[in-house]
Amino acid sequence: MKRLIVTCLAVSVSALTFAQDKPASSDKKVNMGLAYQLGLNFTKPGTNVIEKDGVGVQNAFGLNINFNFNDNIGFATGLEFDFESYKIAVNAINGNTYYYYNDKTIIQEEDVKDPNTDKVFQLTGRKYKNIYATIPTMLMFRTNALGDFRYYGKFGARTSFLVKSTKTDQGNIFGNGADGTAIDAIELGSSIYPSTTSEMEGMKTPYGNDVSIIRCSLGLAGGAQWNFTGNTMLFAELGFYYGLTPINIEGSGKNKTLFNRNPGAPGSSDYFGLKTTQTQFCLKIGILF
Protein backbone atom coordinates (compact mmCIF):
# COMPACT_ATOMS: atom_id res chain seq x y z
CA MET A 1 0.00 0.00 0.00
CA LYS A 2 2.83 2.36 0.94
CA ARG A 3 4.54 1.56 -2.35
CA LEU A 4 1.32 2.43 -4.26
CA ILE A 5 0.98 5.75 -2.40
CA VAL A 6 4.64 6.63 -3.04
CA THR A 7 4.28 5.70 -6.72
CA CYS A 8 1.14 7.86 -7.10
CA LEU A 9 2.84 10.80 -5.42
CA ALA A 10 5.89 10.45 -7.67
CA VAL A 11 3.72 10.38 -10.80
CA SER A 12 1.74 13.41 -9.60
CA VAL A 13 4.89 15.43 -8.89
CA SER A 14 6.37 14.50 -12.27
CA ALA A 15 3.18 15.51 -14.08
CA LEU A 16 3.01 18.81 -12.22
CA THR A 17 6.66 19.56 -12.99
CA PHE A 18 6.15 18.75 -16.68
CA ALA A 19 3.07 20.98 -16.84
CA GLN A 20 5.03 23.88 -15.35
CA ASP A 21 8.01 23.46 -17.67
CA LYS A 22 5.93 23.12 -20.82
CA PRO A 23 4.85 26.50 -22.27
CA ALA A 24 1.08 26.82 -21.95
CA SER A 25 0.80 28.39 -25.39
CA SER A 26 2.05 25.19 -27.07
CA ASP A 27 -1.32 23.58 -26.35
CA LYS A 28 -3.29 26.41 -27.97
CA LYS A 29 -4.55 25.88 -31.48
CA VAL A 30 -4.85 29.62 -32.19
CA ASN A 31 -2.72 32.56 -31.05
CA MET A 32 -3.86 36.11 -31.78
CA GLY A 33 -2.27 39.46 -31.08
CA LEU A 34 -1.00 42.80 -32.32
CA ALA A 35 2.19 43.60 -34.21
CA TYR A 36 4.22 46.54 -35.53
CA GLN A 37 6.46 46.24 -38.58
CA LEU A 38 9.22 48.59 -39.75
CA GLY A 39 10.41 48.04 -43.29
CA LEU A 40 12.78 49.41 -45.92
CA ASN A 41 11.44 49.68 -49.49
CA PHE A 42 13.87 49.14 -52.35
CA THR A 43 12.29 50.20 -55.64
CA LYS A 44 13.36 48.57 -58.90
CA PRO A 45 12.47 50.43 -62.13
CA GLY A 46 11.04 48.36 -64.96
CA THR A 47 11.91 50.94 -67.62
CA ASN A 48 15.14 52.83 -68.38
CA VAL A 49 13.32 56.18 -68.33
CA ILE A 50 13.21 56.21 -64.53
CA GLU A 51 15.59 55.25 -61.72
CA LYS A 52 15.29 54.66 -58.01
CA ASP A 53 15.78 57.60 -55.67
CA GLY A 54 16.93 56.48 -52.24
CA VAL A 55 15.24 53.98 -49.92
CA GLY A 56 11.58 54.15 -48.95
CA VAL A 57 10.05 53.40 -45.56
CA GLN A 58 7.21 51.16 -44.39
CA ASN A 59 5.33 51.36 -41.08
CA ALA A 60 2.73 48.63 -40.57
CA PHE A 61 0.31 47.90 -37.73
CA GLY A 62 -2.25 45.16 -37.41
CA LEU A 63 -3.70 41.91 -36.18
CA ASN A 64 -1.62 38.72 -36.40
CA ILE A 65 -3.17 35.23 -36.14
CA ASN A 66 -1.31 31.91 -35.89
CA PHE A 67 -3.17 28.64 -36.44
CA ASN A 68 -1.11 25.84 -34.89
CA PHE A 69 -1.68 22.47 -36.57
CA ASN A 70 0.66 20.92 -34.02
CA ASP A 71 3.64 22.02 -31.91
CA ASN A 72 5.87 22.46 -34.96
CA ILE A 73 3.74 23.44 -37.98
CA GLY A 74 1.25 26.27 -38.32
CA PHE A 75 -0.28 28.90 -40.59
CA ALA A 76 0.27 32.63 -40.05
CA THR A 77 -2.17 35.25 -41.32
CA GLY A 78 -3.93 38.40 -40.14
CA LEU A 79 -4.74 41.92 -41.33
CA GLU A 80 -2.13 44.68 -41.39
CA PHE A 81 -2.24 48.29 -42.55
CA ASP A 82 0.93 49.42 -44.32
CA PHE A 83 1.86 53.10 -44.49
CA GLU A 84 4.59 53.38 -47.10
CA SER A 85 6.61 55.95 -49.02
CA TYR A 86 9.15 55.78 -51.84
CA LYS A 87 10.59 58.01 -54.56
CA ILE A 88 11.57 57.68 -58.19
CA ALA A 89 13.73 59.97 -60.34
CA VAL A 90 13.26 60.64 -64.05
CA ASN A 91 16.44 60.54 -66.10
CA ALA A 92 17.08 62.25 -69.41
CA ILE A 93 18.12 59.20 -71.41
CA ASN A 94 15.38 59.99 -73.94
CA GLY A 95 15.33 63.74 -73.29
CA ASN A 96 13.28 65.78 -70.85
CA THR A 97 10.01 64.35 -69.53
CA TYR A 98 6.82 66.42 -69.53
CA TYR A 99 3.10 66.24 -68.91
CA TYR A 100 0.19 68.58 -69.56
CA TYR A 101 -2.05 69.55 -66.67
CA ASN A 102 -4.98 71.74 -65.74
CA ASP A 103 -5.30 72.67 -62.05
CA LYS A 104 -4.81 69.34 -60.16
CA THR A 105 -5.57 67.09 -63.13
CA ILE A 106 -2.83 65.52 -65.23
CA ILE A 107 -4.06 65.24 -68.81
CA GLN A 108 -3.71 61.90 -70.55
CA GLU A 109 -2.79 61.57 -74.21
CA GLU A 110 -6.30 60.99 -75.52
CA ASP A 111 -7.57 64.14 -73.76
CA VAL A 112 -4.98 66.57 -75.16
CA LYS A 113 -7.45 68.49 -77.30
CA ASP A 114 -6.74 72.16 -76.66
CA PRO A 115 -3.06 72.83 -75.96
CA ASN A 116 -3.87 76.53 -75.56
CA THR A 117 -5.47 75.81 -72.17
CA ASP A 118 -3.12 73.04 -71.03
CA LYS A 119 -0.12 74.02 -68.91
CA VAL A 120 3.23 72.23 -69.17
CA PHE A 121 5.21 70.63 -66.35
CA GLN A 122 8.70 69.15 -66.66
CA LEU A 123 8.93 66.12 -64.36
CA THR A 124 12.23 65.29 -62.64
CA GLY A 125 11.02 63.12 -59.74
CA ARG A 126 7.95 61.76 -57.99
CA LYS A 127 7.27 60.94 -54.33
CA TYR A 128 4.58 58.40 -53.41
CA LYS A 129 2.75 57.85 -50.15
CA ASN A 130 0.58 54.73 -50.17
CA ILE A 131 -1.67 52.99 -47.66
CA TYR A 132 -2.35 49.26 -48.09
CA ALA A 133 -4.49 46.67 -46.34
CA THR A 134 -2.31 43.54 -46.30
CA ILE A 135 -3.18 39.89 -45.69
CA PRO A 136 -0.15 37.66 -45.03
CA THR A 137 -0.56 33.95 -45.84
CA MET A 138 2.48 32.02 -44.65
CA LEU A 139 3.38 28.54 -43.46
CA MET A 140 5.19 28.57 -40.13
CA PHE A 141 7.67 25.97 -38.86
CA ARG A 142 8.60 26.08 -35.14
CA THR A 143 11.15 24.31 -33.01
CA ASN A 144 10.17 22.49 -29.84
CA ALA A 145 10.20 24.64 -26.74
CA LEU A 146 13.69 25.44 -25.50
CA GLY A 147 12.91 26.71 -22.03
CA ASP A 148 10.61 29.68 -22.57
CA PHE A 149 11.64 30.17 -26.21
CA ARG A 150 10.68 28.79 -29.60
CA TYR A 151 12.41 29.66 -32.87
CA TYR A 152 10.56 29.64 -36.16
CA GLY A 153 10.71 30.25 -39.87
CA LYS A 154 7.94 31.34 -42.22
CA PHE A 155 7.47 31.11 -45.97
CA GLY A 156 4.63 32.51 -48.04
CA ALA A 157 3.05 35.61 -49.53
CA ARG A 158 1.90 39.08 -48.52
CA THR A 159 -1.02 40.29 -50.63
CA SER A 160 -1.80 44.01 -50.35
CA PHE A 161 -4.83 46.00 -51.49
CA LEU A 162 -4.42 49.72 -52.12
CA VAL A 163 -6.49 51.91 -49.80
CA LYS A 164 -5.09 55.32 -50.72
CA SER A 165 -2.28 56.78 -52.79
CA THR A 166 -0.99 60.34 -53.09
CA LYS A 167 1.93 61.65 -55.09
CA THR A 168 4.01 64.81 -55.16
CA ASP A 169 5.71 65.70 -58.43
CA GLN A 170 9.06 67.48 -58.50
CA GLY A 171 10.17 69.48 -61.50
CA ASN A 172 9.79 72.78 -63.32
CA ILE A 173 6.91 75.05 -64.24
CA PHE A 174 7.24 77.69 -66.94
CA GLY A 175 6.32 81.37 -66.89
CA ASN A 176 5.13 84.03 -69.34
CA GLY A 177 1.89 82.22 -70.11
CA ALA A 178 3.52 78.99 -71.27
CA ASP A 179 0.95 76.45 -72.46
CA GLY A 180 0.86 73.41 -74.70
CA THR A 181 1.69 75.47 -77.78
CA ALA A 182 5.04 76.46 -76.23
CA ILE A 183 6.32 72.93 -75.70
CA ASP A 184 8.80 73.01 -78.59
CA ALA A 185 10.24 76.35 -77.51
CA ILE A 186 10.54 75.03 -73.95
CA GLU A 187 12.29 71.89 -75.19
CA LEU A 188 14.80 74.06 -77.06
CA GLY A 189 15.51 76.03 -73.86
CA SER A 190 13.97 79.32 -74.98
CA SER A 191 14.48 82.14 -72.47
CA ILE A 192 11.01 83.44 -73.30
CA TYR A 193 9.56 80.86 -70.90
CA PRO A 194 11.68 80.93 -67.72
CA SER A 195 11.50 77.82 -65.55
CA THR A 196 10.93 77.69 -61.80
CA THR A 197 11.61 74.63 -59.64
CA SER A 198 8.38 73.54 -58.02
CA GLU A 199 6.49 70.70 -56.34
CA MET A 200 3.00 69.69 -57.47
CA GLU A 201 1.09 68.02 -54.63
CA GLY A 202 -1.95 65.78 -54.97
CA MET A 203 -1.93 65.55 -58.76
CA LYS A 204 -4.49 63.15 -60.23
CA THR A 205 -5.04 61.43 -63.56
CA PRO A 206 -8.50 60.92 -65.10
CA TYR A 207 -8.22 57.11 -64.82
CA GLY A 208 -7.32 57.27 -61.11
CA ASN A 209 -4.03 56.46 -59.41
CA ASP A 210 -1.02 55.20 -61.33
CA VAL A 211 -0.41 52.72 -58.48
CA SER A 212 -1.66 49.15 -58.87
CA ILE A 213 -4.69 48.21 -56.77
CA ILE A 214 -3.18 44.83 -55.86
CA ARG A 215 0.41 44.08 -54.87
CA CYS A 216 1.73 40.59 -54.18
CA SER A 217 5.13 39.65 -52.76
CA LEU A 218 6.75 36.33 -51.85
CA GLY A 219 9.05 36.08 -48.89
CA LEU A 220 10.86 34.42 -46.01
CA ALA A 221 10.93 35.38 -42.34
CA GLY A 222 12.55 34.02 -39.22
CA GLY A 223 12.28 34.88 -35.56
CA ALA A 224 11.73 33.86 -31.96
CA GLN A 225 8.78 33.60 -29.56
CA TRP A 226 9.20 34.17 -25.82
CA ASN A 227 6.47 32.62 -23.65
CA PHE A 228 7.05 34.91 -20.68
CA THR A 229 3.82 34.26 -18.76
CA GLY A 230 0.77 32.03 -19.11
CA ASN A 231 -0.52 32.03 -22.66
CA THR A 232 1.21 35.32 -23.55
CA MET A 233 4.14 35.49 -25.96
CA LEU A 234 6.35 38.25 -27.26
CA PHE A 235 7.90 37.73 -30.68
CA ALA A 236 10.37 39.37 -33.04
CA GLU A 237 11.23 38.45 -36.62
CA LEU A 238 13.17 39.60 -39.67
CA GLY A 239 11.66 39.17 -43.13
CA PHE A 240 12.60 39.55 -46.78
CA TYR A 241 9.83 40.03 -49.37
CA TYR A 242 10.29 40.09 -53.13
CA GLY A 243 7.68 41.89 -55.21
CA LEU A 244 6.03 39.70 -57.83
CA THR A 245 3.68 42.31 -59.29
CA PRO A 246 4.38 45.92 -60.36
CA ILE A 247 3.46 48.62 -57.86
CA ASN A 248 3.02 51.19 -60.63
CA ILE A 249 0.58 50.74 -63.49
CA GLU A 250 2.22 51.00 -66.89
CA GLY A 251 -0.15 53.08 -68.99
CA SER A 252 -1.72 51.45 -72.02
CA GLY A 253 -3.22 52.86 -75.19
CA LYS A 254 -4.03 56.56 -74.96
CA ASN A 255 -4.21 56.84 -71.15
CA LYS A 256 -0.50 57.54 -70.73
CA THR A 257 0.39 60.98 -69.40
CA LEU A 258 4.20 61.28 -69.51
CA PHE A 259 6.04 62.00 -72.73
CA ASN A 260 9.35 62.95 -74.34
CA ARG A 261 9.54 65.09 -77.45
CA ASN A 262 10.55 63.02 -80.45
CA PRO A 263 13.70 64.52 -82.00
CA GLY A 264 13.23 62.45 -85.13
CA ALA A 265 9.73 63.78 -85.73
CA PRO A 266 9.48 67.48 -84.80
CA GLY A 267 6.19 68.42 -83.19
CA SER A 268 5.40 64.89 -81.99
CA SER A 269 5.61 63.27 -78.56
CA ASP A 270 6.56 59.77 -77.43
CA TYR A 271 4.32 58.78 -74.51
CA PHE A 272 5.41 56.15 -71.99
CA GLY A 273 4.19 54.58 -68.76
CA LEU A 274 5.85 53.94 -65.41
CA LYS A 275 6.70 50.46 -64.21
CA THR A 276 8.32 49.57 -60.88
CA THR A 277 8.55 46.61 -58.53
CA GLN A 278 9.59 46.58 -54.89
CA THR A 279 11.68 44.52 -52.48
CA GLN A 280 11.26 44.92 -48.72
CA PHE A 281 13.35 44.12 -45.64
CA CYS A 282 11.23 44.16 -42.50
CA LEU A 283 11.52 43.91 -38.71
CA LYS A 284 8.33 42.88 -36.92
CA ILE A 285 7.67 42.82 -33.19
CA GLY A 286 4.45 41.94 -31.40
CA ILE A 287 2.52 40.14 -28.72
CA LEU A 288 0.35 37.03 -29.01
CA PHE A 289 -2.21 35.57 -26.61
C-alpha positions in Angstrom: 0.0 0.0 0.0 2.8 2.4 0.9 4.5 1.6 -2.4 1.3 2.4 -4.3 1.0 5.8 -2.4 4.6 6.6 -3.0 4.3 5.7 -6.7 1.1 7.9 -7.1 2.8 10.8 -5.4 5.9 10.4 -7.7 3.7 10.4 -10.8 1.7 13.4 -9.6 4.9 15.4 -8.9 6.4 14.5 -12.3 3.2 15.5 -14.1 3.0 18.8 -12.2 6.7 19.6 -13.0 6.1 18.8 -16.7 3.1 21.0 -16.8 5.0 23.9 -15.3 8.0 23.5 -17.7 5.9 23.1 -20.8 4.8 26.5 -22.3 1.1 26.8 -22.0 0.8 28.4 -25.4 2.0 25.2 -27.1 -1.3 23.6 -26.4 -3.3 26.4 -28.0 -4.6 25.9 -31.5 -4.9 29.6 -32.2 -2.7 32.6 -31.0 -3.9 36.1 -31.8 -2.3 39.5 -31.1 -1.0 42.8 -32.3 2.2 43.6 -34.2 4.2 46.5 -35.5 6.5 46.2 -38.6 9.2 48.6 -39.8 10.4 48.0 -43.3 12.8 49.4 -45.9 11.4 49.7 -49.5 13.9 49.1 -52.4 12.3 50.2 -55.6 13.4 48.6 -58.9 12.5 50.4 -62.1 11.0 48.4 -65.0 11.9 50.9 -67.6 15.1 52.8 -68.4 13.3 56.2 -68.3 13.2 56.2 -64.5 15.6 55.3 -61.7 15.3 54.7 -58.0 15.8 57.6 -55.7 16.9 56.5 -52.2 15.2 54.0 -49.9 11.6 54.2 -48.9 10.0 53.4 -45.6 7.2 51.2 -44.4 5.3 51.4 -41.1 2.7 48.6 -40.6 0.3 47.9 -37.7 -2.3 45.2 -37.4 -3.7 41.9 -36.2 -1.6 38.7 -36.4 -3.2 35.2 -36.1 -1.3 31.9 -35.9 -3.2 28.6 -36.4 -1.1 25.8 -34.9 -1.7 22.5 -36.6 0.7 20.9 -34.0 3.6 22.0 -31.9 5.9 22.5 -35.0 3.7 23.4 -38.0 1.3 26.3 -38.3 -0.3 28.9 -40.6 0.3 32.6 -40.1 -2.2 35.2 -41.3 -3.9 38.4 -40.1 -4.7 41.9 -41.3 -2.1 44.7 -41.4 -2.2 48.3 -42.6 0.9 49.4 -44.3 1.9 53.1 -44.5 4.6 53.4 -47.1 6.6 55.9 -49.0 9.1 55.8 -51.8 10.6 58.0 -54.6 11.6 57.7 -58.2 13.7 60.0 -60.3 13.3 60.6 -64.0 16.4 60.5 -66.1 17.1 62.3 -69.4 18.1 59.2 -71.4 15.4 60.0 -73.9 15.3 63.7 -73.3 13.3 65.8 -70.9 10.0 64.4 -69.5 6.8 66.4 -69.5 3.1 66.2 -68.9 0.2 68.6 -69.6 -2.0 69.6 -66.7 -5.0 71.7 -65.7 -5.3 72.7 -62.1 -4.8 69.3 -60.2 -5.6 67.1 -63.1 -2.8 65.5 -65.2 -4.1 65.2 -68.8 -3.7 61.9 -70.6 -2.8 61.6 -74.2 -6.3 61.0 -75.5 -7.6 64.1 -73.8 -5.0 66.6 -75.2 -7.5 68.5 -77.3 -6.7 72.2 -76.7 -3.1 72.8 -76.0 -3.9 76.5 -75.6 -5.5 75.8 -72.2 -3.1 73.0 -71.0 -0.1 74.0 -68.9 3.2 72.2 -69.2 5.2 70.6 -66.3 8.7 69.1 -66.7 8.9 66.1 -64.4 12.2 65.3 -62.6 11.0 63.1 -59.7 7.9 61.8 -58.0 7.3 60.9 -54.3 4.6 58.4 -53.4 2.8 57.9 -50.1 0.6 54.7 -50.2 -1.7 53.0 -47.7 -2.4 49.3 -48.1 -4.5 46.7 -46.3 -2.3 43.5 -46.3 -3.2 39.9 -45.7 -0.1 37.7 -45.0 -0.6 34.0 -45.8 2.5 32.0 -44.6 3.4 28.5 -43.5 5.2 28.6 -40.1 7.7 26.0 -38.9 8.6 26.1 -35.1 11.1 24.3 -33.0 10.2 22.5 -29.8 10.2 24.6 -26.7 13.7 25.4 -25.5 12.9 26.7 -22.0 10.6 29.7 -22.6 11.6 30.2 -26.2 10.7 28.8 -29.6 12.4 29.7 -32.9 10.6 29.6 -36.2 10.7 30.3 -39.9 7.9 31.3 -42.2 7.5 31.1 -46.0 4.6 32.5 -48.0 3.0 35.6 -49.5 1.9 39.1 -48.5 -1.0 40.3 -50.6 -1.8 44.0 -50.3 -4.8 46.0 -51.5 -4.4 49.7 -52.1 -6.5 51.9 -49.8 -5.1 55.3 -50.7 -2.3 56.8 -52.8 -1.0 60.3 -53.1 1.9 61.6 -55.1 4.0 64.8 -55.2 5.7 65.7 -58.4 9.1 67.5 -58.5 10.2 69.5 -61.5 9.8 72.8 -63.3 6.9 75.1 -64.2 7.2 77.7 -66.9 6.3 81.4 -66.9 5.1 84.0 -69.3 1.9 82.2 -70.1 3.5 79.0 -71.3 0.9 76.5 -72.5 0.9 73.4 -74.7 1.7 75.5 -77.8 5.0 76.5 -76.2 6.3 72.9 -75.7 8.8 73.0 -78.6 10.2 76.4 -77.5 10.5 75.0 -74.0 12.3 71.9 -75.2 14.8 74.1 -77.1 15.5 76.0 -73.9 14.0 79.3 -75.0 14.5 82.1 -72.5 11.0 83.4 -73.3 9.6 80.9 -70.9 11.7 80.9 -67.7 11.5 77.8 -65.5 10.9 77.7 -61.8 11.6 74.6 -59.6 8.4 73.5 -58.0 6.5 70.7 -56.3 3.0 69.7 -57.5 1.1 68.0 -54.6 -1.9 65.8 -55.0 -1.9 65.5 -58.8 -4.5 63.1 -60.2 -5.0 61.4 -63.6 -8.5 60.9 -65.1 -8.2 57.1 -64.8 -7.3 57.3 -61.1 -4.0 56.5 -59.4 -1.0 55.2 -61.3 -0.4 52.7 -58.5 -1.7 49.1 -58.9 -4.7 48.2 -56.8 -3.2 44.8 -55.9 0.4 44.1 -54.9 1.7 40.6 -54.2 5.1 39.6 -52.8 6.8 36.3 -51.9 9.0 36.1 -48.9 10.9 34.4 -46.0 10.9 35.4 -42.3 12.6 34.0 -39.2 12.3 34.9 -35.6 11.7 33.9 -32.0 8.8 33.6 -29.6 9.2 34.2 -25.8 6.5 32.6 -23.7 7.1 34.9 -20.7 3.8 34.3 -18.8 0.8 32.0 -19.1 -0.5 32.0 -22.7 1.2 35.3 -23.5 4.1 35.5 -26.0 6.3 38.3 -27.3 7.9 37.7 -30.7 10.4 39.4 -33.0 11.2 38.5 -36.6 13.2 39.6 -39.7 11.7 39.2 -43.1 12.6 39.5 -46.8 9.8 40.0 -49.4 10.3 40.1 -53.1 7.7 41.9 -55.2 6.0 39.7 -57.8 3.7 42.3 -59.3 4.4 45.9 -60.4 3.5 48.6 -57.9 3.0 51.2 -60.6 0.6 50.7 -63.5 2.2 51.0 -66.9 -0.2 53.1 -69.0 -1.7 51.4 -72.0 -3.2 52.9 -75.2 -4.0 56.6 -75.0 -4.2 56.8 -71.2 -0.5 57.5 -70.7 0.4 61.0 -69.4 4.2 61.3 -69.5 6.0 62.0 -72.7 9.4 62.9 -74.3 9.5 65.1 -77.4 10.5 63.0 -80.5 13.7 64.5 -82.0 13.2 62.5 -85.1 9.7 63.8 -85.7 9.5 67.5 -84.8 6.2 68.4 -83.2 5.4 64.9 -82.0 5.6 63.3 -78.6 6.6 59.8 -77.4 4.3 58.8 -74.5 5.4 56.2 -72.0 4.2 54.6 -68.8 5.9 53.9 -65.4 6.7 50.5 -64.2 8.3 49.6 -60.9 8.6 46.6 -58.5 9.6 46.6 -54.9 11.7 44.5 -52.5 11.3 44.9 -48.7 13.4 44.1 -45.6 11.2 44.2 -42.5 11.5 43.9 -38.7 8.3 42.9 -36.9 7.7 42.8 -33.2 4.5 41.9 -31.4 2.5 40.1 -28.7 0.4 37.0 -29.0 -2.2 35.6 -26.6 
